[in-house]
Amino acid sequence: MTPDMSQTVRTRFAPSPTGYLHVGGARTALFSWLFAKKHGGQFILRVEDTDEARNTEEARAAIFEGMEWLGLDWEGPGNEGDCGPYFQSQRTEIYDEWFQKLVAADRVYEDEGAWRFRFERKPITMNDLVCGEVTIDYRNEENTPDMVIRRSDGSFVFHFVNVVDDLTMGMTHVIRGEDHLMNTPKHLQLIEAFGEKPPVYAHLPLILNENGSKMSKRDKGAAVGDYLTQGFTAEAVVNFIALLGWSPKDDQEIYSPAELIEKFSLESVNRAPARFDSEKCRWVNQQHLLKLSPEEFAAACDCEASVEILASVQEKVTLLSEVPEAISFYLDPEFPIDEQALSKVKGNEVATPLLTALITTLGNLEDWTTAKATVMSTAKENGAKPGQLMFPLRVALSGKAGGPDLDAILQILGKEESVRRIERLTQALSA
């Protein structure tokens, strides 16, 4: 559905500060942000913090930090439109004013101290941009009793404040989880009672675990804050979350935020539940790491090492958290040698004589840029295949069976240190 361009598109994300930012909430925020950006609109952050017993300052901070890390910027105070963040706890006077409108219209009545909204007894049909047409028949009072909108203690319930906020904040599109789908006809009744025009609704499908169960807050991958500590980049996480239920119907899977904005549409949101895939998330992160320049990768690593050292492992890691271990052999002259790798070298009968010959040829080498070629020629001159020397050399230089390109390791370590490490392994082999 193409937005009415006579009005500014306004979307919102309305989390409750009762826990960390969940990946499902982050997806709702992302889709709302993408839609607003796509159409030159405004994205608003509204904190639904009326539940004082469950709200925590830590949760509120986690939501803000998660949004900021993901790059989902919202309109701030002082900007055109004064878009927040808003806090429902600061809007009680507004809710009181709108409640009185319902009192004046005789659409509420008191019931055991609480106040109920009187539904009109008729079918209510909504046209959802993702779920299609949904109808609730309010003619059956037993199945659809009038709903409480104000508790006996004077506080307002979610349905009421949610509608009032969306109307007073000028929301044109409400993008939220499918768990709210059956709430929307109730909200449409309230909006009609206020004599206002409803926003356009789009309800996003559930996110399921890899085993097909509904993803909960305790499940692996659920907490957005964990992605940073695990070594994911923000752009990769945004990319992965975007693919949870949305596809532009082409073969592309790796997107920058700018590309997501350009391609995003609610029409391309799938109706079926999305399936969380932790391996796919890691793969997406790896692809984003590979797109970085050596300098960008080094800056993202935040490690005390040179750009050359860090760049040498760029193609070997999937997470930034793997980098310290991947480069550890460069920084520790007495690095441990992997037992399995050492055992494999010991099983190579020609390893010791080949390494001994290499010590001499490399020690006499004047142009170190030809070090790798010299390794190859040394193997050939001693009647061996290159692999019979390359693997023992890798273990000698790094203590590992795999890792960066051998030439990169040789050039970074230099002549003296490379020869010393080869001598160290030959001594271990003869011990």
Summary of the structure (lengths in Angstrom):
residues: 431
radius of gyration: 30.4
end to end distance: 74.7
largest distance: 99.3
contacts: 1304
relative contact order: 0.09
helix: 50%
strand: 13%
